[in-house]
Amino acid sequence: MKLTSYSLPHRAVAALCLVASLAACSTADKIKPAELAPNVPLLGVRSAWTGRMGAVNFSLEPHVLGNTVTLAASDGTVAALDAATGVDLWRAQVGAPITAGVGSDGKIAAVVTNANEVVALEAGRVLWRQKLPAQAYTAPLVAGGRVFVATADRTVTALDGASGTRLWTQQRPGDALVLKQSGVLLAVNDTLVLGQSGRLLGLNPANGSVRWDVAIATSRGTNDVERLIDLVGGVSRVGDSVCARAFQSSVGCVDAARGQLLWSKKSIGSVGVHGDEKMVFGTEADGKVVAWKRSDGERAWSTDLLLHRGLSAPVLLGRSVVVGDSTGLLHLLSRDNGSALNRLSTDGSAITVRPALAGNTLVVVTRAGGIYGFVPE
């Protein structure tokens, strides 16, 4: 997991990044992934189509609207696909490597490049570019005719969707280090919901003022790395209930209408969650897959079938919970008890992007840029 900083001296930042990287590498080298039992397909799923784009080396969040899935690749490619057929609706090149994306309202799509620019596109045509005050790792939110962007210096910026004109900017204090992966940014009714450190904030989208501020996790570390509890991208929203993960700390749910914490439970993981009106599902850092009751956060079940296999965030597909792993395998587990239902193969490269459900098609993107459409039978 990569870290970045906007207030520590350069040498201190480098040391902290090195410590974090070495810790992750040494753990991966020493622990052997769980061996998989022979696959017994209890749930029928067929491959519907395959496609390709450039490699994905950032925290991609595919955007789904109806049967359209909008994707981005590190090389600057942005594409909108028909999920039923895998056919491009449009494909474009923004001219610079992408570090965050993609957000869309069905008309305008937005990404952020390594040159700290928001690039907005319509039907594959670049509409405008706008410079940001710092790098962004969270996909822009396109809603209400505006593009909202959260940058790594804890700044939130609202841009006009048609022109890119800056409408307002708000910055809040935060920890020195931030995660170099997608965070939380979504709209809930008339409130802009943002993750900062271990907190969910409800902002007025007209001016960025804070309506409410709720802690999902509290920092208790003795140094900057240990205190890092940023909320990570991939949330579960059902109505006013928004559930999210705090990095290597906890999973919790907030009532976004009242700005009230519903519950928070200890959970050591680094990728987002998914769920429905009854359950919230997540993957732990050690490869456990866990289900919590949405009502009170009590654990419903957990399974260690996939220990140390480098799991993606989950997504629900019918009666299954779907997760990808670091070898390009897709695992379908029972949403009732976590038992194995099926296993599918892709191109052998890691599935770090949460699979996306568009209509009746499960869309899977691999790190090498393979795109796969699977349909339940």
MOJO-V576365 format. One record per residue. RES is the residue in three letters. PSI is psi as a letter, one per 30 degrees, with the letter a starting at -180 (999 if undefined). D_CENTER is the distance of its C-alpha to the mean C-alpha in whole Angstrom. Layout:
res=RES psi=PSI d_center=D_CENTER
res=RES psi=PSI d_center=D_CENTER
//
This chain:
res=MET psi=k d_center=14
res=LYS psi=k d_center=15
res=LEU psi=l d_center=16
res=THR psi=l d_center=18
res=SER psi=l d_center=20
res=TYR psi=g d_center=22
res=SER psi=f d_center=25
res=LEU psi=l d_center=26
res=PRO psi=l d_center=29
res=HIS psi=e d_center=28
res=ARG psi=e d_center=29
res=ALA psi=e d_center=28
res=VAL psi=e d_center=24
res=ALA psi=e d_center=25
res=ALA psi=e d_center=27
res=LEU psi=e d_center=24
res=CYS psi=e d_center=21
res=LEU psi=e d_center=24
res=VAL psi=e d_center=24
res=ALA psi=e d_center=20
res=SER psi=e d_center=20
res=LEU psi=e d_center=24
res=ALA psi=e d_center=23
res=ALA psi=e d_center=20
res=CYS psi=e d_center=22
res=SER psi=e d_center=25
res=THR psi=e d_center=23
res=ALA psi=e d_center=22
res=ASP psi=e d_center=25
res=LYS psi=f d_center=27
res=ILE psi=k d_center=25
res=LYS psi=k d_center=26
res=PRO psi=k d_center=23
res=ALA psi=k d_center=25
res=GLU psi=k d_center=27
res=LEU psi=k d_center=26
res=ALA psi=l d_center=29
res=PRO psi=k d_center=30
res=ASN psi=k d_center=28
res=VAL psi=j d_center=30
res=PRO psi=j d_center=28
res=LEU psi=f d_center=29
res=LEU psi=k d_center=26
res=GLY psi=k d_center=27
res=VAL psi=k d_center=24
res=ARG psi=l d_center=26
res=SER psi=k d_center=24
res=ALA psi=e d_center=25
res=TRP psi=l d_center=24
res=THR psi=l d_center=22
res=GLY psi=a d_center=22
res=ARG psi=l d_center=21
res=MET psi=a d_center=19
res=GLY psi=l d_center=19
res=ALA psi=l d_center=17
res=VAL psi=j d_center=13
res=ASN psi=g d_center=13
res=PHE psi=l d_center=10
res=SER psi=i d_center=7
res=LEU psi=k d_center=7
res=GLU psi=j d_center=5
res=PRO psi=k d_center=9
res=HIS psi=k d_center=10
res=VAL psi=k d_center=13
res=LEU psi=j d_center=16
res=GLY psi=b d_center=19
res=ASN psi=g d_center=20
res=THR psi=k d_center=18
res=VAL psi=k d_center=15
res=THR psi=k d_center=14
res=LEU psi=l d_center=13
res=ALA psi=l d_center=13
res=ALA psi=l d_center=15
res=SER psi=f d_center=16
res=ASP psi=g d_center=19
res=GLY psi=g d_center=19
res=THR psi=k d_center=19
res=VAL psi=k d_center=17
res=ALA psi=k d_center=18
res=ALA psi=k d_center=18
res=LEU psi=k d_center=19
res=ASP psi=j d_center=21
res=ALA psi=f d_center=19
res=ALA psi=e d_center=23
res=THR psi=f d_center=24
res=GLY psi=g d_center=22
res=VAL psi=k d_center=24
res=ASP psi=k d_center=23
res=LEU psi=e d_center=24
res=TRP psi=l d_center=23
res=ARG psi=k d_center=22
res=ALA psi=l d_center=22
res=GLN psi=k d_center=22
res=VAL psi=f d_center=22
res=GLY psi=g d_center=24
res=ALA psi=l d_center=22
res=PRO psi=k d_center=19
res=ILE psi=k d_center=15
res=THR psi=f d_center=13
res=ALA psi=k d_center=10
res=GLY psi=l d_center=10
res=VAL psi=k d_center=11
res=GLY psi=l d_center=12
res=SER psi=l d_center=15
res=ASP psi=g d_center=17
res=GLY psi=f d_center=19
res=LYS psi=e d_center=21
res=ILE psi=k d_center=20
res=ALA psi=k d_center=17
res=ALA psi=k d_center=16
res=VAL psi=l d_center=14
res=VAL psi=k d_center=15
res=THR psi=l d_center=17
res=ASN psi=f d_center=18
res=ALA psi=g d_center=21
res=ASN psi=h d_center=20
res=GLU psi=k d_center=20
res=VAL psi=k d_center=18
res=VAL psi=k d_center=20
res=ALA psi=k d_center=20
res=LEU psi=l d_center=21
res=GLU psi=j d_center=23
res=ALA psi=h d_center=24
res=GLY psi=g d_center=23
res=ARG psi=k d_center=25
res=VAL psi=k d_center=24
res=LEU psi=e d_center=25
res=TRP psi=l d_center=25
res=ARG psi=k d_center=24
res=GLN psi=k d_center=23
res=LYS psi=k d_center=23
res=LEU psi=l d_center=21
res=PRO psi=f d_center=22
res=ALA psi=l d_center=20
res=GLN psi=l d_center=17
res=ALA psi=k d_center=13
res=TYR psi=f d_center=10
res=THR psi=k d_center=8
res=ALA psi=k d_center=8
res=PRO psi=l d_center=12
res=LEU psi=k d_center=13
res=VAL psi=j d_center=16
res=ALA psi=k d_center=18
res=GLY psi=h d_center=22
res=GLY psi=g d_center=23
res=ARG psi=l d_center=21
res=VAL psi=j d_center=18
res=PHE psi=k d_center=16
res=VAL psi=k d_center=15
res=ALA psi=k d_center=14
res=THR psi=l d_center=15
res=ALA psi=f d_center=15
res=ASP psi=g d_center=19
res=ARG psi=g d_center=18
res=THR psi=k d_center=19
res=VAL psi=k d_center=18
res=THR psi=k d_center=20
res=ALA psi=k d_center=21
res=LEU psi=k d_center=22
res=ASP psi=k d_center=24
res=GLY psi=e d_center=23
res=ALA psi=e d_center=26
res=SER psi=f d_center=27
res=GLY psi=g d_center=24
res=THR psi=k d_center=27
res=ARG psi=k d_center=25
res=LEU psi=e d_center=26
res=TRP psi=l d_center=25
res=THR psi=k d_center=23
res=GLN psi=k d_center=23
res=GLN psi=k d_center=22
res=ARG psi=l d_center=22
res=PRO psi=l d_center=23
res=GLY psi=a d_center=21
res=ASP psi=l d_center=21
res=ALA psi=e d_center=22
res=LEU psi=k d_center=19
res=VAL psi=l d_center=15
res=LEU psi=k d_center=12
res=LYS psi=h d_center=12
res=GLN psi=l d_center=8
res=SER psi=k d_center=5
res=GLY psi=a d_center=7
res=VAL psi=k d_center=8
res=LEU psi=j d_center=10
res=LEU psi=l d_center=11
res=ALA psi=k d_center=15
res=VAL psi=j d_center=17
res=ASN psi=b d_center=21
res=ASP psi=g d_center=22
res=THR psi=k d_center=20
res=LEU psi=j d_center=17
res=VAL psi=k d_center=15
res=LEU psi=k d_center=13
res=GLY psi=k d_center=12
res=GLN psi=k d_center=15
res=SER psi=b d_center=16
res=GLY psi=g d_center=16
res=ARG psi=l d_center=16
res=LEU psi=k d_center=15
res=LEU psi=k d_center=18
res=GLY psi=j d_center=19
res=LEU psi=l d_center=20
res=ASN psi=j d_center=23
res=PRO psi=f d_center=22
res=ALA psi=e d_center=25
res=ASN psi=f d_center=26
res=GLY psi=g d_center=23
res=SER psi=k d_center=25
res=VAL psi=k d_center=23
res=ARG psi=e d_center=24
res=TRP psi=l d_center=23
res=ASP psi=j d_center=21
res=VAL psi=k d_center=20
res=ALA psi=k d_center=19
res=ILE psi=e d_center=17
res=ALA psi=l d_center=18
res=THR psi=k d_center=21
res=SER psi=k d_center=21
res=ARG psi=g d_center=24
res=GLY psi=l d_center=24
res=THR psi=f d_center=27
res=ASN psi=l d_center=26
res=ASP psi=e d_center=23
res=VAL psi=e d_center=21
res=GLU psi=f d_center=21
res=ARG psi=f d_center=21
res=LEU psi=j d_center=17
res=ILE psi=h d_center=15
res=ASP psi=k d_center=13
res=LEU psi=k d_center=10
res=VAL psi=l d_center=7
res=GLY psi=l d_center=3
res=GLY psi=i d_center=4
res=VAL psi=l d_center=7
res=SER psi=j d_center=11
res=ARG psi=k d_center=13
res=VAL psi=j d_center=17
res=GLY psi=b d_center=19
res=ASP psi=f d_center=19
res=SER psi=j d_center=18
res=VAL psi=j d_center=14
res=CYS psi=k d_center=13
res=ALA psi=l d_center=10
res=ARG psi=k d_center=10
res=ALA psi=k d_center=12
res=PHE psi=k d_center=12
res=GLN psi=h d_center=15
res=SER psi=d d_center=17
res=SER psi=l d_center=16
res=VAL psi=k d_center=14
res=GLY psi=l d_center=16
res=CYS psi=k d_center=16
res=VAL psi=k d_center=18
res=ASP psi=j d_center=20
res=ALA psi=f d_center=19
res=ALA psi=e d_center=23
res=ARG psi=f d_center=25
res=GLY psi=h d_center=22
res=GLN psi=k d_center=23
res=LEU psi=k d_center=21
res=LEU psi=e d_center=22
res=TRP psi=l d_center=21
res=SER psi=k d_center=19
res=LYS psi=k d_center=20
res=LYS psi=k d_center=20
res=SER psi=k d_center=17
res=ILE psi=j d_center=16
res=GLY psi=l d_center=13
res=SER psi=g d_center=10
res=VAL psi=l d_center=7
res=GLY psi=a d_center=6
res=VAL psi=l d_center=9
res=HIS psi=l d_center=10
res=GLY psi=a d_center=14
res=ASP psi=a d_center=17
res=GLU psi=f d_center=20
res=LYS psi=e d_center=21
res=MET psi=l d_center=19
res=VAL psi=k d_center=15
res=PHE psi=k d_center=14
res=GLY psi=l d_center=12
res=THR psi=k d_center=13
res=GLU psi=l d_center=15
res=ALA psi=f d_center=15
res=ASP psi=g d_center=19
res=GLY psi=g d_center=17
res=LYS psi=k d_center=18
res=VAL psi=k d_center=17
res=VAL psi=k d_center=17
res=ALA psi=k d_center=18
res=TRP psi=k d_center=19
res=LYS psi=k d_center=21
res=ARG psi=f d_center=20
res=SER psi=e d_center=23
res=ASP psi=f d_center=24
res=GLY psi=g d_center=21
res=GLU psi=k d_center=24
res=ARG psi=k d_center=22
res=ALA psi=e d_center=23
res=TRP psi=l d_center=23
res=SER psi=l d_center=22
res=THR psi=k d_center=22
res=ASP psi=g d_center=23
res=LEU psi=f d_center=23
res=LEU psi=h d_center=20
res=LEU psi=k d_center=21
res=HIS psi=h d_center=20
res=ARG psi=g d_center=19
res=GLY psi=i d_center=15
res=LEU psi=k d_center=13
res=SER psi=l d_center=10
res=ALA psi=l d_center=8
res=PRO psi=l d_center=10
res=VAL psi=k d_center=11
res=LEU psi=k d_center=15
res=LEU psi=j d_center=17
res=GLY psi=b d_center=21
res=ARG psi=g d_center=22
res=SER psi=l d_center=20
res=VAL psi=k d_center=16
res=VAL psi=k d_center=15
res=VAL psi=k d_center=13
res=GLY psi=l d_center=14
res=ASP psi=a d_center=15
res=SER psi=f d_center=16
res=THR psi=g d_center=19
res=GLY psi=g d_center=18
res=LEU psi=k d_center=19
res=LEU psi=k d_center=17
res=HIS psi=k d_center=18
res=LEU psi=j d_center=19
res=LEU psi=l d_center=20
res=SER psi=k d_center=22
res=ARG psi=f d_center=21
res=ASP psi=e d_center=24
res=ASN psi=g d_center=24
res=GLY psi=g d_center=22
res=SER psi=l d_center=25
res=ALA psi=k d_center=24
res=LEU psi=e d_center=25
res=ASN psi=l d_center=24
res=ARG psi=k d_center=23
res=LEU psi=l d_center=22
res=SER psi=l d_center=22
res=THR psi=b d_center=20
res=ASP psi=g d_center=21
res=GLY psi=f d_center=21
res=SER psi=l d_center=19
res=ALA psi=k d_center=15
res=ILE psi=j d_center=13
res=THR psi=f d_center=10
res=VAL psi=k d_center=7
res=ARG psi=k d_center=7
res=PRO psi=l d_center=10
res=ALA psi=k d_center=11
res=LEU psi=j d_center=14
res=ALA psi=j d_center=16
res=GLY psi=b d_center=20
res=ASN psi=g d_center=21
res=THR psi=k d_center=19
res=LEU psi=j d_center=16
res=VAL psi=k d_center=15
res=VAL psi=k d_center=14
res=VAL psi=k d_center=13
res=THR psi=l d_center=14
res=ARG psi=e d_center=14
res=ALA psi=f d_center=18
res=GLY psi=g d_center=17
res=GLY psi=k d_center=18
res=ILE psi=k d_center=17
res=TYR psi=k d_center=18
res=GLY psi=k d_center=19
res=PHE psi=k d_center=20
res=VAL psi=k d_center=22
res=PRO psi=k d_center=24
res=GLU psi=999 d_center=28
//
